[in-house]
Amino acid sequence: MKILVANLGSTSLKYRLFDFSNDQERLLTRGGFERVKDYAVAIESCLGELKQGGWIRDEGELAAVGFKPIIARGISGCVKFDDQVLAAMEALNGVAPAHNPPYVNGVRLFARRMPNTPLLGLFETAFYQWAPEAATRYAVPAGWHEKGVRRYGFHGASHKFIAERSAELLGRQDVAERARQLYVNGGQSPVSEPALRVISCHLGGSSSVAGIRNGVGIGASMGLSPQSGLPQNNRVGDLDSFALPFMMRAAGLTLDEAERQLCQESGLKGLSGGYNDMRDVLAQAAQGNAQAKLAVEVYVHQARHWVGAFFLELNGADALVFTAGIGENSAELRELICRNLDQLGLALNSAANAQVVHGQEAVISAPNSRVKILVIPTNEELVIAREARRFLLKTNLN
Ligand code: ADP
């Protein structure tokens, strides 16, 4: 069974092709296109590359195309795209203006090009479906809640990968199996005591921290929108809601302009005075740029804030995991986030932290650390392909 996973950005299309045959899962090939002007052309080029490479004879050989959509009103989990799902996504365009519109557009174009192939989406919110209600409610009037204003949490595919993989690395096959079956049986698979408690830090162009108990997400730093939680590359992160009306009145901003500034001129970029890539921010900080230094400090402060929140919620932790572009590659950021936590049972092995090899898993805690500190390269596409396959098997769509 061959499943294509397509990652749709506003001007990019990245893809990976997986094969699930003979009880094995294999990544056959991957590729992508940047600066895409015409999405239909990019889809054609993607299918062309798969055929030219001999990976598929024709698109009929694809059992499904899997996607990683962000959010839809009233819909989560792994679903087959249809007009109703796309309309539910469009209903929340305003919550994810950088993500939802290109996804809806891309999925429509795929549907036009491949009308007979199931197009499946694993929503980024899906991982938190079983979070306690108290962790998902904002204290807003009921009418706001009914419109969909609540905490959702994102980066679900990545945090789910960490839930599975960390459980394997910690020798808890029972929890790994529960995490694998999460969307099929709602996290009900039996696991033995004690509970496995993992805090997952997905730190990248966009960042979130999630709490995971026995393979199930109990909450995340991102709330209603992917603009919340930690400062993002150019998106704001957490902000008191009254900053918006205050600034609109004080600076005469229109709603559109205020939204643009929060979505495009904020986060690391806003703090550092223009640098939205953490590598540049760190380099500037090292050269003495005070704004960049502050940007790093704010980012670290926020990351620690959320790690602390889940440490309490989980009654401690068995593992603190770093993943994604920053989490996997920046020893400096990991060091800053883990500093001075020995009284909580977290002790970093600085030498091991400095020696992490790009793309490889590593244990970076000291031998006496009660909490294991791990680096695990994430694999969101694999999670999507696996869920798409389970969906096909469950619904006999294959
Ligand atoms: P996304 O998919 O959200 O864009 P990634 O997980 O690919 O994010 O992470 C990309 C980000 O990771 C880059 O913007 C960069 O800031 C950061 N990054 C990559 N390598 C390093 C590094 N060595 N040190 C610090 N940050 C890094």
Residues whose N, C-alpha, C, O or C-beta is under 5 A from the ligand:
A	BS01	ADP	L203 G204 G205 S206 N276 D277 M278 R279 A324 G325 I326 N329 S330
